């Protein structure tokens, strides 16, 4: 959602009397923002998946440690 807000605000700024950017400059700006936005989404998804996998490994490791400790207590 943040990308849409940024695009809207950039569009408003580029078309304002203060900047009055040409069509080519506007197109380059929109493309640059879109590429950065897509990269940010890809990065976020990759980090989410990595964290999710790491949490799964930690959960399995914790479960294994608990079971090992229980087995040691039962055999003692």
PyMOL commands that set and color helices and strands:
alter all, ss='L'
color gray80, all
select helices_A, chain A and resi 2-15+23-75
alter helices_A, ss='H'
color red, helices_A
deselect
rebuild
show_as cartoon
